[in-house]
């Protein structure tokens, strides 16, 4: 089960987390990801346009594999 919750870290750096009743008791792992990191990871379709070139002979057979063809 994964729960994602956005919180603001207060100046005293103490957090109180309300956990839903359906979460079983016992050990848990908390992972903190700064919001700035999440914003950088968002990608827009076409954001790498014109940054790569395809070789003219892209579909040509490779010399290294001639024994297998």
Secondary structure, 3 states (H helix, E strand, C coil): CCCCCCCCCCCCCCCCCCCCCCCCCCCCCCCCCCHHHHHHHCCCCCCCCCCCCCCCCCCCCCHHHHHHC
